């Protein structure tokens, strides 16, 4: 988890943190990987490929940051939301870990699931699940699970 500085009156600044791990094939062609010269297919151990703001993550991994973008837009913004990414070897699942931390509460959740449709790495239900969870936090009425 990323530690943030003290806010006004000794209170911590709230923050959002999103870490995701994906099969290497879903990260192929990401601009950030070309920039740092990494071939994800050649990695043999879990490797942190990116650690920065959600805004920079969107630039470096435009096809892979829908959950980080949803968290940033629903929370404290793309510049203050942290995003980390790395590949998972021998797996077809995406794993997202989301942490929202403030003085009044802390939320931590992990979501993992497989591919939807023909596109490797496309997990539409991740974004829909996170959006529904975030809407549920702000809604006074909840229907269903």
Secondary structure by P-SEA (a helix, b strand, c coil): ccccccccccccccbbbbbbbcccccccccaaaaaacccccccccccccccccaaaaaaacccccaaaaaaaaaccccccbbbbbbbbccccbbbbbbbbbcccccccbbbbbbbccccccccaaaaaaaaaaaaaaaccccccc
